[in-house]
């Protein structure tokens, strides 16, 4: 059944849950938001352009991380693809202990100030 003229269905998402009103562009149900989060966090593949947008890292930085094997990538058609869960796992492996890092930075700055640099 086709949606009415005032409604459209987001591509690739369930018609029952994910219809959005063209007038207010607001999600009709909480399930809509949940389903969109699920789609972003599961094993979805992103090309380099979309991974740059998602990660905030530069294209060359991502290419270096992929080339070094730190982020696994796939190229079934010659175009680099990264599994979102692989990228997220890479980020989580590099978690910084906030207090320790802040203390280290402050101590370094204070040492430079004391030494007159």
PyMOL commands that set and color helices and strands:
alter all, ss='L'
color gray80, all
select helices_A, chain A and resi 30-41+48-55+59-67+84-93+98-114
alter helices_A, ss='H'
color red, helices_A
select strands_A, chain A and resi 7-9+19-21+45-47+81-83
alter strands_A, ss='S'
color yellow, strands_A
deselect
rebuild
show_as cartoon
